[in-house]
Amino acid sequence: NVKTIKEAIDWASEMDVDFLVTPEGSLSGYIVDWDFDEVAAGLKEIEEYSTEKNVGMCLGTLWKEKTNLGDIKRNQIRFYADGTLFGTTNKTYVIEHDNSLAHDIDNQGIYLHRLINKQGNGLVAVGLLCNDMWGNNWAGGKNIAKIAQETGMVRLLVHSTNGTRGNDMDEMLNTWHDIHLRMLSRASGIPIITVDNSIHMTGEDYDGRTSSESGVLIGGEWKTKVPRFGKQYFHYDFII
C-alpha cells in the first residue's frame, strides 16, 4: 500500500496537483486485524515522501488515537499539507467491519478543513468516509452534506469509500450509490470528489467494477469519467 500511494504521489507531483485523495483504508487496508506499528511506519514514510514531492494529502487509513479514554481505533481521512497533519475526519456512521469507534457528531459537530493550494488560496472542505455518505439515511442519522450546507462555509465534500463488491447486490448498490451522490450534490449545492477502492477488502485482486464511481460531481452531474477497475488517476481544478 505504501508503494501504491507513493506512486500516486509521483503522479500528483508531475501533474502539479495540490491534494491527493485516496480511498477509505488505503494505507492500513480495510481489515479487522491491522498492525498499528506497521501502519505508523508506513505513514511516516508517506509523510516524508509527500513533503519531498510537495503534494498535500487527504489520506484514508485506519488509525489509533490517544485520548483521555486511552487508545481508541478510528477510521479516518488525514489531511496533510507540506507533510504536516492539519486535520482529521473520523468516520461517523461505522459498520461492524470497521472495528473502530464512531465520531460523535451530535456532540462534536463536523470537522471543517481549509485546503490551501500552492498559490496560497484555499477552500473549506468536509470529509466523509463511506457510510457517512451512503448509510446515515438508512440509520436515521443526520445528513452530513446538509449540516455542511447549513454552515454556509463549505465548498467541497471529500468522500473516501471502500464499498462492498462482487456479490448479488452489485447492481442495486451501483444504482443507489450513483443517485445518492447525484442527489446530495444537487441538493446541497456543494461539489463532491469521491474515490472508491478497486480490489477486495481482504487485498485480493478484483477485475469487476468498483462499488461506486470515482470522480467529481457538481450540481448533480458527473464532471469526470473515470474507469471503474484497476488503478486509475484523475484530477479536477476546483475554482477558488
N, C-alpha and C positions, 0 to 999 in steps of 0.2 A: 504493500500500500504506500509506503514511503517513496519507493521508486516511481510508482504511478503518479503520485502527487507532485513529485519533483519534475517529472516530465511535463505535467500540466503547467507548472510554474515556468518552465523553459518556454513553452508556447506562449503563455501570457506575457512574459517579458519581451519576446520577439514581436508580439502584436501591440505592445505598449498598453496593455490592459492595466487598469488601476486596481481592480479587485477580482480575485479568482473565487468563484463559488463552487463548492464541492457537495456531493450528495450526503445524506444522513449517514453517519457512522463511517465515513470514507477512510479515516485513519485507523480507527480501532477495529473496524468490522462491526456489523450489526449483529452481534452474537452475545449469548449469555455469559460464556466463560472467556473473558478477556483479561490479559495481564497488564495491570496498570503500569508497572515499571517499564515494560516493553513499549507501551504506548507513549509514556513520558519521554523515553529516549528517542523515539521516532519523532515526537512533536518538537523536541529540541533541535533535531536535525532539520526539520522543515522550517522552523522559525529562523534558523541561521541562513538557510538557503533562500528563503523568500526575502530576507534582508539584503543578501548579496545581489539578488536579481531585481530588487526594488518593486516587488509585487505585493499588494495587500491581499488579505485572505478573509473569506467567510468560510471557515473550515468546519465541516461536520465531523464530530467524533464523540464516543462515549468518554466520560472523564470522571475523576474523583475529586470532589471539592472538600476543603477543610472548613467546617462551620462550628458554631458553638454546640452543635449536636454531635460533633465528631465527623469522621469521614463519611460522606454520602456520595453515591453514584448518580451522575447526571447524564442526560443525553443533550448535547449542546451544539450550537453554532458558535464558534470562537472567532471574534473579529480582530484582525491584525492590520496594523499599518507600520511600515518600517521594521517589521519583525517584532513589534511591541503589541501585546494584547491590550485593547482599549475597551472591550466589552464582550459579554457573553449573553446568549439567549438559551435558556433551559426549556426543554420540551414541556408543554403544559398538559396535553392530552396523551399520556403514555398508554401503551398496551402491555399485555402480560410479557411479551417478548423483550421489552426494554430492560426489565430487571433494574430499574432506576427510580429515583424519586421525582415526582411531578413538581413543576413550578406552581406555586400558589398564586394564581393570577388574581384571585379575589382580594388578597391582602397586599400584594406587591405590584399589581398593575402590569403593564407591558414594558419591556425594555426598549428604549429608543437609542439608536446608534447613528452617529454622524459620520458618513463616509466621505472623506476628503480626497479629491483627486490630486494628481501631480501638479496642477496649476494652483492649488490651494483653495479650490471651490468645493462645496460639499452639499450633500442632501441627507435628510433624516430617513433612516430605514428601520424596519422592524423585521426580525427573523421569525420564521415559523418552521417547525420541524414536523414533517409527515402529517400525522393526525391533527396537528394544530390547524392544518388546512382542511383535511378530509373529515375527521371524526367528531369534532366538537358538536356539530349539529345532531348527530346520532345520539350523543350522550346528553343532550340537553344543555350543553355548556355555552359559554359566551362565544360570539363570533369575533375572533381576534382582528380580522380585517375591519369589522365595524368599529371596534374600540380604537383601532389605529386611525380610522377616518375621523372619529369624533375629536381626536387631539387637534386636528387642523394643521398638523406639522409634518405628517409622514408622507414621503414622496416615493417610497419604494418598499415592496414586500419581498424579502429574500426567503425563498422556500427551498429547503433541502429535504429530500424524501428518499425512502427506500421501500417502495411498495411491493407487496407480495405478488408473485408472478409464476406462470407455469402451472396453473390449476384451472378448475372448471369455472372459476369466477372471473377469468381474464376479461372476457368481452363486457360483462356487466361493470367491472371496476373501471375499465377503459372509458366507457360512456360516462360513468359517474365522475371520474377524475376530470375529464375534459369539460363537461358542462359546469362542474363546481368551480374550476379555475376561471372559466369564461364569465360566469355569473358574478363571482366575487370581484373579479377585475372590473366589470362594468358597474356593479352596484356600489363599490367602494370608491371608484374613481382613482384608485391607486395602481400604478403599474406593478406587475408581478414578474420576477425572474425565478424560474423553478428548474431544479435539476434532480433527476432520478438516477438510481443505480441500475446497471445493466447485467449484473451477474446475480447468482443466487445468494441469499443471506449467509449461507454456510461457506461461501467462497468458490463454489464450483462454477465453471463456465456455463453460460446460458445463451442459446442462439435465438431465443424469441425476443419479442419487443418488450420494452420497459413497461411498467405498470401504468405510468403516466408520461405524457410528452414533456420533454425538456425544452425550455425556450423562454420567450418573453411575451407577455400579454399586456395590451393596453386597450382600455375601453371594451374589453370582452373579445378582442380579436388577437389571434396569434400574429406577431410581428417577425417571427423566425420560423424556420422549418428544419428541425434537427433530426437526423436518422435515429431510430429508436432501438438500436442494437450496438453492441461493442463500445469502444472508447471514442467519444466524439467531443469536439471543442466548438464553441460558438462564442461570439461576443456581440454586445449591443451598447451603443453610446446613448446614455440617458441624458437628456437636456437638463442642465443645472442652471 
